[in-house]
Amino acid sequence: MFNLLNQVNLSLHGRDANFLLCQNRVTAFVKKFNVCKTRINGYVLDMFSILCDYIANNPSINTIFPDV
């Protein structure tokens, strides 16, 4: 998630950056963020591979997230 935020931040800088381009990139990021938030609220964590591995290897946590 932080990697995506850093990419958006870097894309907002530079000579070719203008208001409309920056607005489109921020809007796209907000939409992607909302999709991620909805998936996390539904315990769909497949986009976090390290977290999925950790949950799979810890039985006490695995009962909280049975589908991971």
N, CA, C and O atoms as a GROMACS GRO file, in nm:
protein
  272
    1MET      N    1   0.083  -0.119   0.000
    1MET     CA    2   0.000   0.000   0.000
    1MET      C    3   0.088   0.125   0.000
    1MET      O    4   0.062   0.221  -0.073
    2PHE      N    5   0.192   0.122   0.083
    2PHE     CA    6   0.279   0.239   0.089
    2PHE      C    7   0.357   0.256  -0.042
    2PHE      O    8   0.388   0.368  -0.082
    3ASN      N    9   0.387   0.144  -0.107
    3ASN     CA   10   0.454   0.151  -0.236
    3ASN      C   11   0.367   0.224  -0.338
    3ASN      O   12   0.416   0.307  -0.414
    4LEU      N   13   0.237   0.194  -0.339
    4LEU     CA   14   0.145   0.263  -0.430
    4LEU      C   15   0.137   0.411  -0.398
    4LEU      O   16   0.134   0.495  -0.489
    5LEU      N   17   0.133   0.444  -0.271
    5LEU     CA   18   0.128   0.584  -0.231
    5LEU      C   19   0.255   0.658  -0.274
    5LEU      O   20   0.248   0.771  -0.321
    6ASN      N   21   0.370   0.594  -0.260
    6ASN     CA   22   0.495   0.654  -0.305
    6ASN      C   23   0.497   0.675  -0.456
    6ASN      O   24   0.546   0.777  -0.504
    7GLN      N   25   0.443   0.578  -0.532
    7GLN     CA   26   0.437   0.591  -0.677
    7GLN      C   27   0.350   0.709  -0.718
    7GLN      O   28   0.384   0.785  -0.809
    8VAL      N   29   0.236   0.722  -0.652
    8VAL     CA   30   0.147   0.836  -0.682
    8VAL      C   31   0.217   0.967  -0.649
    8VAL      O   32   0.212   1.062  -0.726
    9ASN      N   33   0.282   0.971  -0.535
    9ASN     CA   34   0.352   1.093  -0.494
    9ASN      C   35   0.457   1.131  -0.597
    9ASN      O   36   0.467   1.248  -0.635
   10LEU      N   37   0.536   1.034  -0.643
   10LEU     CA   38   0.640   1.064  -0.741
   10LEU      C   39   0.581   1.107  -0.875
   10LEU      O   40   0.640   1.190  -0.945
   11SER      N   41   0.466   1.051  -0.911
   11SER     CA   42   0.406   1.086  -1.039
   11SER      C   43   0.348   1.227  -1.039
   11SER      O   44   0.319   1.282  -1.146
   12LEU      N   45   0.330   1.286  -0.922
   12LEU     CA   46   0.275   1.421  -0.914
   12LEU      C   47   0.381   1.530  -0.928
   12LEU      O   48   0.350   1.649  -0.928
   13HIS      N   49   0.505   1.489  -0.940
   13HIS     CA   50   0.616   1.584  -0.951
   13HIS      C   51   0.670   1.582  -1.094
   13HIS      O   52   0.650   1.486  -1.168
   14GLY      N   53   0.737   1.688  -1.131
   14GLY     CA   54   0.803   1.692  -1.260
   14GLY      C   55   0.750   1.801  -1.350
   14GLY      O   56   0.651   1.867  -1.320
   15ARG      N   57   0.818   1.819  -1.461
   15ARG     CA   58   0.784   1.925  -1.556
   15ARG      C   59   0.648   1.904  -1.621
   15ARG      O   60   0.575   2.000  -1.646
   16ASP      N   61   0.614   1.779  -1.649
   16ASP     CA   62   0.491   1.751  -1.722
   16ASP      C   63   0.367   1.745  -1.634
   16ASP      O   64   0.257   1.723  -1.683
   17ALA      N   65   0.386   1.763  -1.504
   17ALA     CA   66   0.272   1.756  -1.412
   17ALA      C   67   0.189   1.884  -1.422
   17ALA      O   68   0.241   1.995  -1.414
   18ASN      N   69   0.060   1.866  -1.440
   18ASN     CA   70  -0.032   1.980  -1.438
   18ASN      C   71  -0.151   1.943  -1.349
   18ASN      O   72  -0.162   1.830  -1.302
   19PHE      N   73  -0.238   2.039  -1.327
   19PHE     CA   74  -0.348   2.018  -1.233
   19PHE      C   75  -0.438   1.902  -1.274
   19PHE      O   76  -0.473   1.818  -1.192
   20LEU      N   77  -0.476   1.896  -1.402
   20LEU     CA   78  -0.568   1.793  -1.447
   20LEU      C   79  -0.506   1.654  -1.438
   20LEU      O   80  -0.572   1.558  -1.398
   21LEU      N   81  -0.380   1.644  -1.476
   21LEU     CA   82  -0.310   1.515  -1.467
   21LEU      C   83  -0.298   1.470  -1.322
   21LEU      O   84  -0.322   1.353  -1.291
   22CYS      N   85  -0.262   1.562  -1.235
   22CYS     CA   86  -0.249   1.528  -1.092
   22CYS      C   87  -0.384   1.490  -1.033
   22CYS      O   88  -0.393   1.396  -0.954
   23GLN      N   89  -0.489   1.562  -1.071
   23GLN     CA   90  -0.622   1.531  -1.020
   23GLN      C   91  -0.665   1.391  -1.064
   23GLN      O   92  -0.722   1.316  -0.984
   24ASN      N   93  -0.639   1.355  -1.188
   24ASN     CA   94  -0.674   1.222  -1.238
   24ASN      C   95  -0.598   1.113  -1.163
   24ASN      O   96  -0.656   1.009  -1.129
   25ARG      N   97  -0.472   1.135  -1.137
   25ARG     CA   98  -0.391   1.034  -1.067
   25ARG      C   99  -0.436   1.018  -0.922
   25ARG      O  100  -0.442   0.906  -0.871
   26VAL      N  101  -0.466   1.128  -0.856
   26VAL     CA  102  -0.513   1.120  -0.717
   26VAL      C  103  -0.650   1.052  -0.712
   26VAL      O  104  -0.675   0.971  -0.623
   27THR      N  105  -0.738   1.086  -0.805
   27THR     CA  106  -0.870   1.023  -0.810
   27THR      C  107  -0.858   0.873  -0.832
   27THR      O  108  -0.929   0.795  -0.768
   28ALA      N  109  -0.771   0.832  -0.922
   28ALA     CA  110  -0.750   0.688  -0.948
   28ALA      C  111  -0.696   0.619  -0.824
   28ALA      O  112  -0.738   0.508  -0.791
   29PHE      N  113  -0.603   0.684  -0.754
   29PHE     CA  114  -0.549   0.624  -0.632
   29PHE      C  115  -0.657   0.609  -0.525
   29PHE      O  116  -0.663   0.506  -0.458
   30VAL      N  117  -0.742   0.709  -0.510
   30VAL     CA  118  -0.849   0.702  -0.410
   30VAL      C  119  -0.943   0.586  -0.442
   30VAL      O  120  -0.987   0.515  -0.351
   31LYS      N  121  -0.975   0.567  -0.569
   31LYS     CA  122  -1.062   0.455  -0.608
   31LYS      C  123  -0.996   0.322  -0.577
   31LYS      O  124  -1.061   0.231  -0.524
   32LYS      N  125  -0.868   0.308  -0.608
   32LYS     CA  126  -0.795   0.184  -0.578
   32LYS      C  127  -0.789   0.162  -0.427
   32LYS      O  128  -0.804   0.049  -0.380
   33PHE      N  129  -0.768   0.267  -0.353
   33PHE     CA  130  -0.762   0.257  -0.207
   33PHE      C  131  -0.894   0.209  -0.150
   33PHE      O  132  -0.896   0.127  -0.059
   34ASN      N  133  -1.005   0.261  -0.203
   34ASN     CA  134  -1.137   0.219  -0.155
   34ASN      C  135  -1.164   0.073  -0.187
   34ASN      O  136  -1.227   0.003  -0.106
   35VAL      N  137  -1.118   0.025  -0.302
   35VAL     CA  138  -1.132  -0.117  -0.335
   35VAL      C  139  -1.052  -0.202  -0.236
   35VAL      O  140  -1.102  -0.303  -0.186
   36CYS      N  141  -0.930  -0.160  -0.207
   36CYS     CA  142  -0.846  -0.233  -0.110
   36CYS      C  143  -0.912  -0.233   0.028
   36CYS      O  144  -0.912  -0.336   0.096
   37LYS      N  145  -0.967  -0.120   0.068
   37LYS     CA  146  -1.031  -0.110   0.198
   37LYS      C  147  -1.151  -0.204   0.207
   37LYS      O  148  -1.172  -0.270   0.309
   38THR      N  149  -1.229  -0.210   0.102
   38THR     CA  150  -1.345  -0.300   0.099
   38THR      C  151  -1.301  -0.446   0.108
   38THR      O  152  -1.362  -0.526   0.178
   39ARG      N  153  -1.194  -0.480   0.036
   39ARG     CA  154  -1.144  -0.618   0.039
   39ARG      C  155  -1.090  -0.653   0.177
   39ARG      O  156  -1.111  -0.765   0.224
   40ILE      N  157  -1.021  -0.561   0.241
   40ILE     CA  158  -0.967  -0.587   0.375
   40ILE      C  159  -1.081  -0.604   0.475
   40ILE      O  160  -1.074  -0.691   0.561
   41ASN      N  161  -1.184  -0.522   0.465
   41ASN     CA  162  -1.299  -0.535   0.554
   41ASN      C  163  -1.369  -0.668   0.537
   41ASN      O  164  -1.431  -0.719   0.630
   42GLY      N  165  -1.359  -0.726   0.417
   42GLY     CA  166  -1.417  -0.857   0.390
   42GLY      C  167  -1.318  -0.970   0.413
   42GLY      O  168  -1.344  -1.083   0.372
   43TYR      N  169  -1.207  -0.942   0.477
   43TYR     CA  170  -1.101  -1.038   0.507
   43TYR      C  171  -1.043  -1.103   0.382
   43TYR      O  172  -0.997  -1.217   0.388
   44VAL      N  173  -1.044  -1.033   0.269
   44VAL     CA  174  -0.978  -1.080   0.148
   44VAL      C  175  -0.839  -1.016   0.147
   44VAL      O  176  -0.825  -0.899   0.113
   45LEU      N  177  -0.739  -1.093   0.185
   45LEU     CA  178  -0.605  -1.038   0.207
   45LEU      C  179  -0.503  -1.089   0.106
   45LEU      O  180  -0.383  -1.084   0.133
   46ASP      N  181  -0.548  -1.140  -0.009
   46ASP     CA  182  -0.456  -1.200  -0.103
   46ASP      C  183  -0.354  -1.103  -0.162
   46ASP      O  184  -0.252  -1.147  -0.215
   47MET      N  185  -0.379  -0.973  -0.154
   47MET     CA  186  -0.283  -0.876  -0.205
   47MET      C  187  -0.166  -0.854  -0.108
   47MET      O  188  -0.069  -0.787  -0.143
   48PHE      N  189  -0.176  -0.909   0.012
   48PHE     CA  190  -0.069  -0.899   0.112
   48PHE      C  191  -0.009  -1.038   0.134
   48PHE      O  192  -0.046  -1.108   0.228
   49SER      N  193   0.081  -1.077   0.048
   49SER     CA  194   0.134  -1.214   0.050
   49SER      C  195   0.209  -1.246   0.180
   49SER      O  196   0.196  -1.357   0.231
   50ILE      N  197   0.285  -1.154   0.233
   50ILE     CA  198   0.359  -1.179   0.356
   50ILE      C  199   0.263  -1.197   0.473
   50ILE      O  200   0.283  -1.285   0.556
   51LEU      N  201   0.159  -1.116   0.479
   51LEU     CA  202   0.058  -1.129   0.583
   51LEU      C  203  -0.015  -1.262   0.571
   51LEU      O  204  -0.041  -1.328   0.672
   52CYS      N  205  -0.049  -1.303   0.450
   52CYS     CA  206  -0.117  -1.432   0.429
   52CYS      C  207  -0.030  -1.548   0.476
   52CYS      O  208  -0.079  -1.641   0.539
   53ASP      N  209   0.100  -1.542   0.446
   53ASP     CA  210   0.191  -1.646   0.492
   53ASP      C  211   0.199  -1.648   0.644
   53ASP      O  212   0.200  -1.756   0.705
   54TYR      N  213   0.203  -1.531   0.706
   54TYR     CA  214   0.210  -1.523   0.852
   54TYR      C  215   0.085  -1.582   0.915
   54TYR      O  216   0.093  -1.658   1.012
   55ILE      N  217  -0.031  -1.548   0.861
   55ILE     CA  218  -0.157  -1.599   0.915
   55ILE      C  219  -0.165  -1.750   0.898
   55ILE      O  220  -0.210  -1.822   0.988
   56ALA      N  221  -0.122  -1.799   0.782
   56ALA     CA  222  -0.128  -1.943   0.755
   56ALA      C  223  -0.037  -2.022   0.848
   56ALA      O  224  -0.066  -2.138   0.879
   57ASN      N  225   0.072  -1.962   0.894
   57ASN     CA  226   0.168  -2.032   0.979
   57ASN      C  227   0.144  -2.013   1.128
   57ASN      O  228   0.219  -2.067   1.209
   58ASN      N  229   0.042  -1.938   1.165
   58ASN     CA  230   0.011  -1.916   1.306
   58ASN      C  231  -0.133  -1.960   1.332
   58ASN      O  232  -0.227  -1.887   1.300
   59PRO      N  233  -0.151  -2.078   1.392
   59PRO     CA  234  -0.285  -2.133   1.411
   59PRO      C  235  -0.379  -2.043   1.492
   59PRO      O  236  -0.499  -2.040   1.465
   60SER      N  237  -0.327  -1.970   1.589
   60SER     CA  238  -0.416  -1.886   1.671
   60SER      C  239  -0.474  -1.772   1.589
   60SER      O  240  -0.588  -1.731   1.612
   61ILE      N  241  -0.398  -1.719   1.495
   61ILE     CA  242  -0.447  -1.612   1.409
   61ILE      C  243  -0.534  -1.671   1.298
   61ILE      O  244  -0.629  -1.607   1.253
   62ASN      N  245  -0.503  -1.790   1.257
   62ASN     CA  246  -0.575  -1.853   1.147
   62ASN      C  247  -0.723  -1.872   1.179
   62ASN      O  248  -0.805  -1.878   1.087
   63THR      N  249  -0.760  -1.881   1.307
   63THR     CA  250  -0.902  -1.894   1.341
   63THR      C  251  -0.977  -1.762   1.320
   63THR      O  252  -1.098  -1.763   1.299
   64ILE      N  253  -0.906  -1.651   1.326
   64ILE     CA  254  -0.969  -1.521   1.303
   64ILE      C  255  -0.992  -1.501   1.153
   64ILE      O  256  -1.095  -1.446   1.113
   65PHE      N  257  -0.898  -1.545   1.072
   65PHE     CA  258  -0.905  -1.533   0.927
   65PHE      C  259  -0.910  -1.673   0.863
   65PHE      O  260  -0.809  -1.718   0.809
   66PRO      N  261  -1.022  -1.741   0.869
   66PRO     CA  262  -1.027  -1.879   0.824
   66PRO      C  263  -1.007  -1.898   0.674
   66PRO      O  264  -0.965  -2.006   0.632
   67ASP      N  265  -1.037  -1.798   0.593
   67ASP     CA  266  -1.028  -1.814   0.449
   67ASP      C  267  -0.891  -1.783   0.390
   67ASP      O  268  -0.871  -1.800   0.270
   68VAL      N  269  -0.798  -1.738   0.471
   68VAL     CA  270  -0.666  -1.699   0.421
   68VAL      C  271  -0.579  -1.822   0.411
   68VAL      O  272  -0.463  -1.813   0.371
   0.00000   0.00000   0.00000
